[in-house]
Amino acid sequence: MSHAATKWAFDQPELHRDMKPSEWAVLMVLADCHNPVNGCFPSQDYICSKTNLGERAVRDQLANLRERGLIAWDAAREGQRRGSNRYRLSFEADFQPAKSAGREEAAPTGENAPSQPAESDALNRQNLPPNLVREPVKEPEERDAREKDRKKIEAAFMRMVRVWPQQRGLPTDRAFSAFASLTAEERAEAERKFPHWLALLKAQSKDHVHAPFTYFSQKLWVDVPEPAEEKPTAIVAPPFGPVWSAVRMRALLTMPPAEAPPAKGFMAALLAQDDARGRQARLTRQAAHGWPQVNRMQEAAESRRGITVAPELEALAALMEPVPVNGDLWALWLAEHEKRGWPWLPDPGQMPVVYFPVGGPDGLEAFEQAVRGNHDAGGREAAE
């Protein structure tokens, strides 16, 4: 396969806008079979198999390409039998167009007829044993890659055409040729902007929707404005993850503890004591009642349910670090919670780590300064 031949063939529909898809398909097979050293010798059977065209249609398209001055061929002989013709492509330095190229002359008849594909029913098939057919030099990996590319192009084309208004999902060869002649970037943009183009026509109360060929050949998507990016209004932060943990710690640091319900009897007397037992009782009671929002988050986390927060709070994840469960740093955080009267975490189950502010308890001051700047953001936080 010659890259120069393939590129040349890809450019021809743009130069010959009346070229039929079947004609271009035959030209692409010839280009794919071209070898810079050995030439181009595909049999008619091979061209038929690659284009899914009948032999009469292949002969007709070869004749059309010859009349355009794009190809010529030399009859080849294998002893007394005629072998595969050698096809010459117009981009080759030694190319000589056929005498009838560009003119509407009748094809030669008589003794010269076997070498003319449009007039010979035998062409490359007459009395030619299979083992004498010289197929083109093949590069399987590149050939497979080209086949995959074509299938991707066809798939993208069908994704649009099957839902095209007023087309009833019936694509045309002309439309596909226009789509395939675009660059990969243009095809991607044409598909990406297709629904926005339709929406723009609807907003403008346009009754007529241009056909696929017009959309692709005139590149109607180019003037379609880029759609406004829709930003998410909320995200779900999984329990014990960096965002969930940052929201929890932010609440403990920035919200004053709520008052607990009045105590009675022995508990009231214990809370009134000004000693170690009294202080511990007050801290325990504060942990149970002081931050109802945090308690709701932790109750939901026991059922592995996260919280809904504003998207901008994802930035808080950068302030957190993973802490192995039951490790030394875990123990320091437990002690800090007990000292401050904060509610401790529920059982994290099989999770190997839980997130806390970077730097351990000594880093709380820096964390608090960072989160107070966006304390009002994400007011939708709620256990889910």
C-alpha contacts under 8 A as a table, 3 or more apart, distances in Angstrom:
res1	aa1	res2	aa2	distance
1	M	5	A	7.88
1	M	6	T	7.96
1	M	31	A	7.27
1	M	32	D	5.11
1	M	33	C	5.46
1	M	34	H	5.31
1	M	35	N	5.30
1	M	36	P	8.00
1	M	136	P	7.97
1	M	137	V	6.78
1	M	138	K	6.55
1	M	139	E	6.83
2	S	5	A	5.18
2	S	6	T	6.32
2	S	31	A	7.03
2	S	32	D	6.71
2	S	33	C	7.69
2	S	34	H	5.69
2	S	35	N	5.56
2	S	36	P	6.39
3	H	6	T	5.07
3	H	7	K	6.10
4	A	7	K	5.25
4	A	8	W	6.11
5	A	8	W	5.07
5	A	9	A	6.16
5	A	31	A	4.94
5	A	32	D	7.23
5	A	34	H	6.78
5	A	89	L	7.91
5	A	91	F	7.47
6	T	9	A	5.13
6	T	10	F	6.19
6	T	28	M	6.84
6	T	31	A	5.18
6	T	32	D	6.19
7	K	10	F	5.13
7	K	11	D	6.49
8	W	11	D	5.37
8	W	12	Q	6.78
8	W	91	F	7.21
9	A	12	Q	5.41
9	A	24	W	7.83
9	A	27	L	6.49
9	A	28	M	5.91
9	A	31	A	6.44
10	F	13	P	7.01
10	F	28	M	7.49
10	F	181	S	6.66
11	D	14	E	5.74
11	D	15	L	6.72
11	D	181	S	7.39
12	Q	15	L	5.00
12	Q	16	H	5.84
12	Q	24	W	7.90
13	P	16	H	4.98
13	P	17	R	5.40
13	P	18	D	7.64
13	P	19	M	6.00
13	P	24	W	7.23
13	P	177	S	7.43
13	P	178	A	7.93
13	P	181	S	7.21
14	E	17	R	5.63
14	E	181	S	7.39
16	H	19	M	5.53
19	M	23	E	6.42
19	M	24	W	6.70
20	K	23	E	5.08
20	K	24	W	6.28
20	K	173	D	7.67
20	K	174	R	7.08
21	P	24	W	5.03
21	P	25	A	6.06
21	P	173	D	5.60
21	P	174	R	6.43
21	P	177	S	6.19
22	S	25	A	4.94
22	S	26	V	6.42
22	S	51	T	7.64
22	S	53	L	7.80
22	S	61	Q	7.19
23	E	26	V	5.37
23	E	27	L	6.40
23	E	61	Q	5.03
23	E	62	L	7.57
23	E	64	N	7.47
23	E	65	L	7.23
24	W	27	L	4.95
24	W	28	M	6.09
25	A	28	M	5.09
25	A	29	V	6.40
25	A	51	T	6.15
26	V	29	V	5.18
26	V	30	L	6.42
26	V	47	I	6.84
26	V	51	T	6.63
26	V	58	V	7.08
26	V	61	Q	6.88
26	V	62	L	7.28
27	L	30	L	5.15
27	L	31	A	6.23
27	L	65	L	7.60
28	M	31	A	5.01
28	M	32	D	6.01
29	V	32	D	4.95
29	V	33	C	6.13
29	V	47	I	6.55
29	V	50	K	7.08
29	V	51	T	7.68
30	L	33	C	5.08
30	L	34	H	6.18
30	L	40	C	6.94
30	L	42	P	7.22
30	L	47	I	7.98
30	L	87	Y	7.66
31	A	34	H	5.13
31	A	89	L	7.94
33	C	40	C	5.70
33	C	41	F	7.24
33	C	42	P	6.58
33	C	136	P	5.05
33	C	137	V	6.84
33	C	138	K	7.54
34	H	38	N	7.94
34	H	39	G	5.66
34	H	40	C	4.46
34	H	41	F	7.73
34	H	136	P	6.98
34	H	137	V	7.85
35	N	38	N	5.38
35	N	39	G	4.91
35	N	40	C	6.10
35	N	136	P	7.36
35	N	137	V	6.58
36	P	39	G	5.94
38	N	137	V	7.89
39	G	86	R	6.98
39	G	87	Y	7.50
39	G	88	R	7.62
40	C	86	R	5.57
40	C	87	Y	5.37
40	C	88	R	6.96
40	C	136	P	6.39
41	F	84	S	5.78
41	F	85	N	5.92
41	F	86	R	4.88
41	F	87	Y	6.37
41	F	134	R	6.31
41	F	135	E	6.18
41	F	136	P	5.83
42	P	46	Y	6.13
42	P	47	I	6.74
42	P	84	S	6.57
42	P	85	N	7.53
42	P	86	R	7.83
42	P	134	R	6.96
42	P	135	E	5.33
42	P	136	P	5.85
43	S	46	Y	5.16
43	S	47	I	6.47
43	S	84	S	5.40
43	S	85	N	7.43
43	S	124	N	5.90
43	S	125	R	7.81
43	S	133	V	6.72
43	S	134	R	7.42
43	S	135	E	6.82
44	Q	47	I	5.07
44	Q	48	C	6.12
44	Q	55	E	7.09
44	Q	58	V	7.63
44	Q	123	L	7.43
44	Q	124	N	5.75
44	Q	125	R	6.98
45	D	48	C	5.15
45	D	49	S	6.19
45	D	55	E	7.71
45	D	124	N	7.95
45	D	125	R	7.48
46	Y	49	S	5.14
46	Y	50	K	6.30
46	Y	135	E	7.85
47	I	50	K	5.27
47	I	51	T	6.16
47	I	58	V	7.38
48	C	51	T	5.38
48	C	52	N	5.53
48	C	53	L	5.19
48	C	54	G	6.03
48	C	55	E	6.24
48	C	58	V	6.71
49	S	52	N	5.45
49	S	53	L	7.39
53	L	57	A	6.05
53	L	58	V	6.27
54	G	57	A	5.27
54	G	58	V	6.23
55	E	58	V	4.96
55	E	59	R	6.15
56	R	59	R	5.14
56	R	60	D	6.26
56	R	121	D	7.84
57	A	60	D	5.05
57	A	61	Q	6.22
58	V	61	Q	5.18
58	V	62	L	6.14
59	R	62	L	5.15
59	R	63	A	6.25
59	R	117	P	5.03
59	R	118	A	4.76
59	R	119	E	7.83
60	D	63	A	5.14
60	D	64	N	6.25
60	D	117	P	7.56
60	D	118	A	5.35
61	Q	64	N	4.91
61	Q	65	L	6.16
62	L	65	L	5.17
62	L	66	R	6.18
62	L	117	P	6.62
62	L	118	A	6.91
63	A	66	R	5.00
63	A	67	E	6.19
63	A	116	Q	7.94
63	A	117	P	6.56
63	A	118	A	5.21
64	N	67	E	5.10
64	N	68	R	6.31
65	L	68	R	5.09
65	L	69	G	6.50
65	L	70	L	5.50
65	L	71	I	5.94
66	R	69	G	5.14
66	R	70	L	5.79
66	R	71	I	4.95
66	R	72	A	5.75
66	R	97	P	7.62
66	R	98	A	6.86
66	R	101	A	6.06
67	E	70	L	7.57
67	E	98	A	7.66
67	E	100	S	6.38
67	E	101	A	4.08
67	E	102	G	5.21
67	E	103	R	6.86
67	E	104	E	7.79
68	R	71	I	7.85
68	R	101	A	5.74
68	R	102	G	5.46
69	G	72	A	7.52
69	G	90	S	7.04
69	G	97	P	5.44
69	G	98	A	6.98
69	G	101	A	4.95
69	G	102	G	6.40
70	L	89	L	6.01
70	L	90	S	5.01
70	L	97	P	7.46
71	I	87	Y	6.74
71	I	88	R	5.51
71	I	89	L	4.64
71	I	90	S	5.76
71	I	97	P	6.91
72	A	87	Y	5.80
72	A	88	R	5.17
72	A	89	L	6.71
72	A	90	S	7.99
72	A	95	F	7.89
72	A	96	Q	7.33
72	A	97	P	6.00
72	A	98	A	5.98
73	W	85	N	6.24
73	W	86	R	5.40
73	W	87	Y	4.26
73	W	88	R	5.69
73	W	115	S	7.98
74	D	85	N	5.62
74	D	86	R	5.23
74	D	87	Y	6.59
74	D	115	S	7.14
75	A	82	R	7.32
75	A	83	G	7.53
75	A	84	S	7.34
75	A	85	N	4.79
75	A	86	R	6.65
75	A	115	S	5.17
76	A	82	R	5.79
76	A	83	G	5.13
76	A	84	S	6.01
76	A	85	N	5.23
76	A	86	R	6.83
77	R	80	Q	6.72
77	R	81	R	5.67
77	R	82	R	4.27
77	R	83	G	5.01
77	R	84	S	7.90
78	E	81	R	5.10
78	E	82	R	5.65
78	E	83	G	5.39
78	E	132	L	7.76
79	G	82	R	7.69
81	R	127	N	6.91
81	R	128	L	6.92
82	R	124	N	7.14
82	R	126	Q	7.40
82	R	127	N	7.83
82	R	128	L	7.10
83	G	124	N	6.27
83	G	128	L	6.69
83	G	132	L	7.27
83	G	133	V	6.74
84	S	124	N	5.44
84	S	133	V	6.36
84	S	134	R	6.68
85	N	115	S	7.72
85	N	124	N	7.02
88	R	92	E	7.22
88	R	95	F	6.37
89	L	92	E	5.79
89	L	95	F	6.57
90	S	93	A	7.92
90	S	95	F	5.50
90	S	96	Q	7.61
90	S	97	P	7.42
91	F	95	F	7.15
92	E	95	F	5.34
97	P	101	A	6.25
98	A	101	A	5.25
100	S	103	R	5.35
100	S	104	E	7.06
100	S	105	E	6.04
100	S	107	A	7.99
107	A	116	Q	7.55
107	A	118	A	7.54
107	A	119	E	6.83
108	P	112	N	6.41
108	P	113	A	5.84
108	P	116	Q	7.51
108	P	119	E	7.82
109	T	112	N	6.05
109	T	113	A	4.73
109	T	119	E	7.48
110	G	113	A	5.44
111	E	114	P	7.21
112	N	115	S	6.04
112	N	116	Q	7.36
113	A	116	Q	5.40
113	A	119	E	6.18
113	A	120	S	5.90
114	P	117	P	7.29
114	P	119	E	7.46
114	P	120	S	5.16
114	P	122	A	6.90
114	P	123	L	5.91
115	S	120	S	7.30
115	S	123	L	6.73
116	Q	119	E	5.71
116	Q	120	S	6.04
116	Q	123	L	7.26
117	P	120	S	5.43
117	P	121	D	7.65
117	P	123	L	5.68
120	S	123	L	5.39
122	A	125	R	5.37
122	A	126	Q	4.78
123	L	126	Q	6.46
124	N	128	L	7.26
125	R	128	L	5.84
128	L	132	L	6.66
128	L	133	V	7.24
129	P	132	L	5.59
129	P	133	V	7.16
130	P	133	V	5.60
138	K	143	R	7.52
139	E	142	E	5.64
139	E	143	R	6.02
140	P	143	R	4.99
140	P	144	D	5.93
141	E	144	D	5.17
141	E	145	A	6.18
142	E	145	A	4.98
142	E	146	R	6.22
143	R	146	R	5.15
143	R	147	E	6.27
144	D	147	E	5.03
144	D	148	K	6.18
145	A	148	K	5.09
145	A	149	D	6.18
146	R	149	D	5.00
146	R	150	R	6.22
147	E	150	R	5.14
147	E	151	K	6.27
148	K	151	K	5.09
148	K	152	K	6.23
149	D	152	K	5.09
149	D	153	I	6.25
150	R	153	I	5.01
150	R	154	E	6.15
151	K	154	E	5.03
151	K	155	A	6.06
152	K	155	A	5.06
152	K	156	A	6.18
153	I	156	A	5.24
153	I	157	F	6.13
153	I	180	A	6.68
154	E	157	F	5.04
154	E	158	M	6.15
154	E	176	F	7.92
155	A	158	M	5.19
155	A	159	R	6.18
156	A	159	R	5.18
156	A	160	M	6.79
156	A	191	E	7.28
157	F	160	M	5.61
157	F	161	V	6.21
157	F	176	F	7.03
157	F	179	F	7.19
158	M	161	V	4.97
158	M	162	R	5.67
158	M	171	P	7.78
159	R	162	R	5.94
159	R	163	V	7.22
160	M	163	V	5.77
160	M	164	W	6.13
160	M	191	E	6.97
160	M	194	F	7.54
161	V	164	W	4.83
161	V	167	Q	7.42
161	V	169	G	5.56
161	V	170	L	7.20
161	V	171	P	6.20
161	V	212	P	7.14
162	R	167	Q	7.85
162	R	168	R	6.90
162	R	169	G	3.89
162	R	170	L	7.07
162	R	171	P	7.80
163	V	167	Q	7.90
163	V	168	R	7.39
163	V	169	G	6.18
164	W	167	Q	5.59
164	W	168	R	7.00
164	W	169	G	6.53
164	W	212	P	7.82
165	P	168	R	7.02
165	P	209	V	6.81
166	Q	209	V	7.40
167	Q	170	L	5.87
167	Q	171	P	7.58
167	Q	211	A	7.47
171	P	175	A	6.85
171	P	176	F	7.37
171	P	212	P	7.94
172	T	175	A	5.22
172	T	176	F	6.40
173	D	176	F	5.10
173	D	177	S	6.12
174	R	177	S	5.18
174	R	178	A	6.36
174	R	213	F	6.55
175	A	178	A	5.16
175	A	179	F	6.28
175	A	212	P	5.72
175	A	213	F	4.08
175	A	214	T	7.86
175	A	216	F	7.31
176	F	179	F	4.98
176	F	180	A	5.96
176	F	213	F	7.52
177	S	180	A	5.10
177	S	181	S	6.09
178	A	181	S	5.32
178	A	182	L	6.90
178	A	213	F	6.26
178	A	216	F	5.86
178	A	217	S	5.54
179	F	182	L	5.59
179	F	187	R	6.90
179	F	213	F	7.70
179	F	216	F	5.62
179	F	217	S	7.41
180	A	183	T	7.78
180	A	187	R	7.96
182	L	185	E	8.00
182	L	186	E	5.82
182	L	187	R	6.04
182	L	216	F	8.00
183	T	186	E	5.11
183	T	187	R	6.21
184	A	187	R	5.15
184	A	188	A	6.24
185	E	188	A	5.18
185	E	189	E	6.22
186	E	189	E	5.12
186	E	190	A	5.95
187	R	190	A	5.03
187	R	191	E	6.26
188	A	191	E	5.31
188	A	192	R	6.09
189	E	192	R	4.95
189	E	193	K	5.97
189	E	221	W	7.72
190	A	193	K	5.46
190	A	194	F	5.91
190	A	216	F	7.55
190	A	219	K	7.63
190	A	221	W	5.90
191	E	194	F	5.08
191	E	195	P	7.90
192	R	195	P	7.25
193	K	196	H	5.15
193	K	197	W	6.02
193	K	221	W	6.14
193	K	224	V	7.23
193	K	226	E	7.91
194	F	197	W	5.07
194	F	198	L	6.40
194	F	221	W	6.90
195	P	198	L	5.10
195	P	199	A	6.17
196	H	199	A	4.89
196	H	200	L	6.04
196	H	224	V	7.27
196	H	227	P	7.09
197	W	200	L	5.04
197	W	201	L	6.33
197	W	221	W	6.44
197	W	224	V	6.10
198	L	201	L	5.15
198	L	202	K	6.27
198	L	209	V	7.95
199	A	202	K	5.06
199	A	203	A	6.11
200	L	203	A	5.03
200	L	204	Q	6.19
200	L	224	V	7.68
201	L	204	Q	5.07
201	L	205	S	6.23
201	L	206	K	5.21
201	L	207	D	7.93
201	L	209	V	7.64
202	K	205	S	4.94
202	K	206	K	5.86
202	K	207	D	7.82
203	A	206	K	7.69
206	K	209	V	7.42
210	H	214	T	6.13
210	H	215	Y	6.37
211	A	214	T	5.47
211	A	215	Y	6.39
212	P	215	Y	5.01
212	P	216	F	6.15
213	F	216	F	5.33
213	F	217	S	5.82
214	T	217	S	5.25
214	T	218	Q	5.61
214	T	219	K	7.68
214	T	220	L	7.71
215	Y	218	Q	5.68
215	Y	219	K	5.57
215	Y	220	L	5.11
215	Y	221	W	7.26
216	F	219	K	4.98
216	F	220	L	6.93
219	K	222	V	5.95
220	L	223	D	6.56
220	L	224	V	7.58
221	W	224	V	5.25
232	P	235	I	7.26
232	P	311	P	6.91
233	T	310	A	6.55
233	T	311	P	6.78
234	A	308	T	6.34
234	A	309	V	5.59
234	A	310	A	4.74
234	A	311	P	5.49
235	I	308	T	5.62
235	I	309	V	5.57
235	I	310	A	6.25
235	I	311	P	5.75
236	V	306	G	6.21
236	V	307	I	5.51
236	V	308	T	4.52
236	V	309	V	6.29
237	A	241	G	7.04
237	A	243	V	5.92
237	A	244	W	5.37
237	A	306	G	5.33
237	A	307	I	5.35
237	A	308	T	6.29
237	A	309	V	6.98
238	P	241	G	5.63
238	P	243	V	7.81
238	P	244	W	6.30
238	P	304	R	7.68
238	P	305	R	6.78
238	P	306	G	4.35
238	P	307	I	6.83
239	P	244	W	5.74
239	P	245	S	7.53
239	P	301	A	5.35
239	P	304	R	6.26
239	P	305	R	6.35
239	P	306	G	4.81
239	P	307	I	7.48
240	F	244	W	5.93
240	F	245	S	5.65
240	F	301	A	7.63
240	F	348	P	7.36
240	F	354	V	5.38
240	F	355	Y	6.35
241	G	244	W	5.36
241	G	245	S	5.93
241	G	354	V	6.59
241	G	355	Y	6.04
242	P	245	S	5.22
242	P	246	A	6.00
242	P	316	L	7.61
242	P	317	A	4.93
242	P	320	M	5.86
242	P	321	E	7.37
242	P	322	P	7.90
242	P	354	V	7.90
242	P	355	Y	5.33
242	P	356	F	7.50
243	V	246	A	5.05
243	V	247	V	6.20
243	V	313	L	7.07
243	V	314	E	6.01
243	V	316	L	6.11
243	V	317	A	5.12
244	W	247	V	5.33
244	W	248	R	6.26
244	W	306	G	7.31
244	W	307	I	7.02
245	S	248	R	5.02
245	S	249	M	6.11
245	S	320	M	7.98
245	S	354	V	7.91
245	S	355	Y	5.88
245	S	356	F	6.44
246	A	249	M	5.17
246	A	250	R	5.94
246	A	316	L	6.22
246	A	317	A	6.84
246	A	319	L	7.68
246	A	320	M	6.87
246	A	355	Y	7.89
246	A	356	F	7.18
246	A	357	P	7.27
247	V	250	R	5.05
247	V	251	A	6.26
248	R	251	A	5.32
248	R	252	L	6.53
248	R	294	V	6.05
248	R	297	M	7.79
249	M	252	L	5.11
249	M	253	L	6.27
249	M	356	F	7.88
250	R	253	L	5.22
250	R	254	T	5.94
250	R	368	E	7.05
250	R	371	V	6.57
250	R	375	H	7.84
251	A	254	T	5.41
251	A	255	M	5.46
251	A	291	W	7.87
251	A	293	Q	7.98
251	A	294	V	7.16
252	L	255	M	5.94
252	L	256	P	7.75
252	L	291	W	7.18
252	L	294	V	7.70
252	L	342	W	7.13
253	L	256	P	7.86
253	L	368	E	6.64
254	T	368	E	7.60
254	T	372	R	7.17
254	T	375	H	7.80
255	M	291	W	7.94
256	P	290	G	7.87
257	P	286	Q	7.15
257	P	289	H	7.91
257	P	290	G	4.22
257	P	291	W	5.75
258	A	289	H	6.77
258	A	290	G	4.42
258	A	291	W	6.27
258	A	292	P	7.89
259	E	286	Q	7.88
259	E	289	H	7.15
259	E	290	G	6.30
260	A	285	R	7.20
260	A	286	Q	6.90
260	A	289	H	5.39
260	A	290	G	6.62
262	P	268	A	7.91
263	A	267	M	5.89
263	A	268	A	4.82
264	K	267	M	5.81
264	K	268	A	4.86
264	K	269	A	7.81
265	G	268	A	5.39
265	G	269	A	6.45
266	F	269	A	5.11
266	F	270	L	6.11
267	M	270	L	4.97
267	M	271	L	6.10
268	A	271	L	5.23
268	A	272	A	6.31
269	A	272	A	5.16
269	A	273	Q	6.63
270	L	273	Q	5.44
270	L	277	R	7.33
270	L	278	G	5.44
270	L	281	A	6.98
271	L	278	G	4.98
271	L	279	R	7.28
271	L	281	A	5.99
271	L	282	R	5.83
272	A	278	G	6.47
273	Q	277	R	7.33
273	Q	278	G	4.72
273	Q	279	R	7.64
274	D	277	R	7.97
274	D	278	G	5.72
274	D	279	R	6.85
275	D	278	G	5.25
275	D	279	R	6.16
276	A	279	R	5.14
276	A	280	Q	6.09
277	R	280	Q	5.19
277	R	281	A	6.15
278	G	281	A	5.09
278	G	282	R	6.25
279	R	282	R	5.16
279	R	283	L	6.29
280	Q	283	L	5.14
280	Q	284	T	6.15
281	A	284	T	5.15
281	A	285	R	6.13
282	R	285	R	5.15
282	R	286	Q	6.09
283	L	286	Q	5.01
283	L	287	A	6.20
283	L	338	E	7.50
283	L	339	K	7.84
283	L	340	R	7.23
283	L	341	G	4.41
283	L	342	W	7.82
284	T	287	A	5.15
284	T	288	A	6.42
284	T	341	G	6.18
285	R	288	A	5.16
285	R	289	H	6.28
285	R	290	G	7.77
286	Q	289	H	5.27
286	Q	290	G	4.74
286	Q	341	G	5.92
286	Q	342	W	7.26
287	A	290	G	5.69
287	A	291	W	7.25
287	A	341	G	5.12
287	A	342	W	4.77
287	A	343	P	4.49
287	A	344	W	7.93
288	A	291	W	7.68
288	A	295	N	7.81
288	A	343	P	6.52
289	H	292	P	6.22
291	W	294	V	5.43
291	W	295	N	6.35
291	W	343	P	7.99
292	P	295	N	4.93
292	P	296	R	6.16
293	Q	296	R	5.21
293	Q	297	M	6.35
293	Q	382	A	7.73
294	V	297	M	5.02
294	V	298	Q	6.22
294	V	343	P	7.87
295	N	298	Q	5.12
295	N	299	E	6.12
295	N	343	P	7.38
296	R	299	E	5.11
296	R	300	A	6.22
296	R	383	A	6.18
297	M	300	A	5.26
297	M	301	A	6.17
297	M	306	G	7.59
297	M	307	I	7.09
297	M	382	A	7.21
297	M	383	A	5.03
298	Q	301	A	4.82
298	Q	302	E	6.43
298	Q	345	L	6.80
298	Q	346	P	6.35
299	E	302	E	5.38
299	E	303	S	7.27
299	E	346	P	7.74
300	A	303	S	5.40
300	A	304	R	6.46
300	A	305	R	5.20
300	A	306	G	6.90
300	A	383	A	6.02
300	A	384	E	6.66
301	A	304	R	4.53
301	A	305	R	5.12
301	A	306	G	6.32
301	A	346	P	7.54
302	E	305	R	7.44
302	E	346	P	6.48
302	E	347	D	7.09
302	E	348	P	7.55
305	R	383	A	7.31
305	R	384	E	5.75
306	G	383	A	6.27
306	G	384	E	5.74
307	I	381	E	6.25
307	I	382	A	5.37
307	I	383	A	4.55
307	I	384	E	5.27
308	T	380	R	6.66
308	T	381	E	5.31
308	T	382	A	5.80
308	T	383	A	6.94
308	T	384	E	6.91
309	V	313	L	6.83
309	V	378	G	5.45
309	V	379	G	7.41
309	V	380	R	5.73
309	V	381	E	4.79
309	V	382	A	7.49
310	A	313	L	5.78
310	A	314	E	7.96
310	A	377	A	7.15
310	A	378	G	4.37
310	A	379	G	7.38
310	A	380	R	6.77
310	A	381	E	7.54
311	P	314	E	5.81
311	P	378	G	7.70
312	E	315	A	6.15
312	E	377	A	7.58
312	E	378	G	7.39
313	L	316	L	5.57
313	L	317	A	7.90
313	L	377	A	7.34
313	L	378	G	6.61
314	E	317	A	5.77
315	A	318	A	6.02
316	L	319	L	5.50
316	L	320	M	7.27
316	L	371	V	7.68
317	A	320	M	5.43
318	A	321	E	7.96
319	L	357	P	5.84
319	L	358	V	5.93
319	L	367	F	6.87
320	M	355	Y	5.98
320	M	356	F	5.35
320	M	357	P	4.36
320	M	358	V	5.05
321	E	355	Y	5.38
321	E	356	F	5.68
321	E	357	P	6.03
321	E	358	V	5.19
322	P	353	V	5.66
322	P	354	V	5.62
322	P	355	Y	4.50
322	P	356	F	6.58
323	V	327	G	7.57
323	V	329	L	6.56
323	V	330	W	6.30
323	V	353	V	5.14
323	V	354	V	5.31
323	V	355	Y	5.69
323	V	356	F	6.69
324	P	327	G	5.46
324	P	329	L	7.55
324	P	330	W	6.65
324	P	352	P	5.82
324	P	353	V	4.27
324	P	354	V	6.54
325	V	330	W	6.05
325	V	351	M	7.68
325	V	352	P	5.72
325	V	353	V	5.21
325	V	354	V	6.57
326	N	330	W	5.50
326	N	331	A	6.59
327	G	330	W	5.08
327	G	331	A	6.40
328	D	331	A	5.17
328	D	332	L	6.54
329	L	332	L	5.03
329	L	333	W	6.38
329	L	360	G	6.93
330	W	333	W	5.22
330	W	334	L	6.30
331	A	334	L	5.05
331	A	335	A	6.28
332	L	335	A	5.18
332	L	336	E	6.25
332	L	360	G	7.66
332	L	361	P	7.23
333	W	336	E	4.97
333	W	337	H	6.25
333	W	360	G	7.19
333	W	361	P	6.41
334	L	337	H	5.21
334	L	338	E	6.35
334	L	344	W	6.92
335	A	338	E	5.13
335	A	339	K	6.14
336	E	339	K	5.08
336	E	340	R	6.23
336	E	361	P	6.82
337	H	340	R	5.25
337	H	341	G	5.85
337	H	342	W	4.81
337	H	343	P	6.76
337	H	344	W	6.35
338	E	341	G	5.15
338	E	342	W	6.33
338	E	343	P	7.93
338	E	344	W	7.80
339	K	342	W	7.87
345	L	348	P	7.75
348	P	351	M	5.73
348	P	354	V	7.75
351	M	354	V	7.31
356	F	360	G	7.22
357	P	360	G	6.29
357	P	361	P	7.70
357	P	363	G	6.73
357	P	364	L	6.72
357	P	367	F	6.50
358	V	363	G	6.17
358	V	367	F	7.80
359	G	362	D	6.13
359	G	363	G	4.62
359	G	364	L	7.81
360	G	363	G	5.49
360	G	364	L	7.29
361	P	364	L	5.47
362	D	365	E	7.25
363	G	366	A	5.58
363	G	367	F	6.35
364	L	367	F	4.96
364	L	368	E	6.01
365	E	368	E	5.16
365	E	369	Q	6.32
366	A	369	Q	5.21
366	A	370	A	6.32
367	F	370	A	5.15
367	F	371	V	6.27
368	E	371	V	5.29
368	E	372	R	6.02
369	Q	372	R	5.53
369	Q	373	G	7.17
370	A	373	G	6.08
370	A	374	N	7.96
371	V	374	N	5.62
371	V	375	H	6.00
372	R	375	H	4.86
374	N	377	A	5.27
376	D	379	G	6.51
378	G	381	E	6.18
